[in-house]
């Protein structure tokens, strides 16, 4: 890749700050059988300032509803709500694809206070 091409993808630190990535704890889950692809509904507690926000995530290849309760995850909290079927998603839980393209959620490797902002 040329330096010119790399420059086209560069963002400023201010651009980075526009994306509000926070840590929260999954406090409730529910299966989402009506989703197009298998998914789990998640309610994530981001602490007293942000509160509990909900989303659905296509994470069933690696996770069950029961095993992720209490897990801390990273999520974008400042996207506008998005209607997914009859469910309103308020956040985007972040993850990386495994070798098969299935989602592996990301979160801190040690407990941290809910609501902490990524930096």
ABEGO torsion letter per residue (X at the ends): XBAAAAAAABBBAAAAAABBBBBBBBABBBBBAABABBBBBBBBBAEAAAEBBBBBBBAAAABBAAAABGBBBBBBAABBBBBBEABBBABBBBBBBBAAGBBBBBBBABBBBBGBBBX
